[in-house]
């Protein structure tokens, strides 16, 4: 089925170079293990639509699969530059910084993740581990220094769960009811991509292709 979807999407993108369907095309390539083809499709599409952040999220994700952390970091940094509250991009940046030993940057990104979602258990765990190691390193070079207090972008926060009272509404809740009505549109798929929910985004793309072959 994936190859059939690829051919359909390739034809649509070929007919309309300005179509945003190059993102699901790249995702289909990724699913079949054709990562180089996916990267080529995304970089070509982004060249003509540089402001399409969902495409950059997809590209960063594929770069990570290719173990190209530096290239992935560049894409995710561009995403948060355009959309500062993109949770998925911040989480991926935090992981990249953590894995490359950039502890200060990783701590900063995990704090932002908790600002956007105070109930992210993985972020809490990673932040505690990084801060514990950071404090230990500081105690070796400056024993009299007091341990750093947990903060979110400079504001004191005794608990990540109390950092922000208002939670961001999940995309699925925002779009509640559309599934039953068959009312999903391309921009809705983009929202799911921005949240990192690729399975839902792809199901929307397939539904659109099936219901309206001319929809782009």
Buried (B, 14 or more C-beta within 10 A) or exposed (E): EBEEBBEBBBEBBEEEEEBBBBBBBBBBBBBEEBBEBBBEBBEBBBEEBEEBBBBBBBBBBBBBEEEBBEBBBBBBBBBBEBBEEBBBBBBBBBBBBBEEEBBEBBBBBBBBBBBBBBEBEEBBEBBEEBBEEBEEEBEEEEEEEEEEEBEBEEEEBEEBEEBBEEEEEEBBEEBEEBBEEEEBEBEBBBBBBBBBBBEBBBBBBBBBBEEEEEBB
